């Protein structure tokens, strides 16, 4: 679905990303892990078109479509292709109800359609949220606020969702719910997920594959099983503690 090859990026004269390789396959969850300052956010911004790259190739190919290069496409065109983003911090309209938040997102994603009701997948994926659809969203618990931010991204059925530190601040039960929701997105609704998170315990539960960044370079990649073996080594455990 999304393939990055030899991506390089710089801020003025500071080289920040070096020859990054990354692949997100259809119907999967991929994770970018690494300490703060290793280039995770910069890489996300390059994928989303918020930052230009110096060199490399970025190819987009959802199922049953021809591949296209993202390099010259502005961020709004990438959104139109089916790429969406949930930033860190659960961005919602806190003074509006849950339902109003969702209908606004639906209207923004389908400007020619006046939304009358919420799509079925929202009711299926977020039943607890829908049960509180008339409540002011700013009064929701943190976990439900994140569910709302995620539901706003899901509502137009994108092909790829990018999640920035999704497990941050969640309780154990809220994290369990997020793991289940991401699994349903990828397996039942054919929506792929690319996330970055410092919580390796969470990443091991939710991701099918991972890429480890270190000083702006992709130094390791593999499957979830590879990540489990990595975090079990002495060096990996030190990395685990420093990430979490």
C-alpha positions, 0 to 999 in steps of 0.5 A: 500500500505505502512504500518508502525507499531511500527517503532523505530529509533535511531542515535547512543544513541539518540532515534529519532522515537518512535513507529511510525504508518503510513498507505498509502492506494492505490490511495491516498495522505497521509501527515506527518505534524509537526514542524521542528525537530519532525522526519519527514525527519528521517521517510522519510529516514527510509521508503526509506531505507536510514536509518536502523530502530531499531524495527518495521515492514514496509510492502509494498503491491501494488494492486493485489500483495502479501505483502512484508517486506521492513525492509531488502531491500536496498534503490535501491530495494525499488525503483525497487518495485515502490517507488520514491522520490522528495527531497526538492529543485527541483533537476534537471539538470539545464544546460539541457533542460526540454526534456533532463531531462525527457529522462534521467530520463526515461532511468534511470528507464528503462535501457534496453530501449532507450527512443525515446519520452516522455510517454503520461502521462507526456504530459497529466499531465504537458502540460505547461512544455511540451510546454517549453520542449526545454528550459534550465531547469535552466531558468524556474520559480521555480514552473515549476522547481518543476513540472520538478522534479515531472515529472522526478519522475512520468515518469516511472509510480511509485506506490508511490511518496514521496514528501519533502516540495513540497509547499515551495516557490510556488506562489498561482497559482503554489500551485493550479497547484500542488494540481491539479497535485497530485489529478490527480496522485492519482485519474487518474493514480493510483500513491499514494503520501506521502508528508511532509509539514509544510504548513497546508493550503496546506495539507488540500487541497491535503491530504486524510489523515495525521499523526502528529509527535511530538518529534518523536512520531505519536500523531494524525492521521486521515482524511483531515476532522479531520485535518480541525477540528484540525486546527480549535481548539485553540491548533491546530491553535497555531500548525498551525501558528508554522508549517506555 
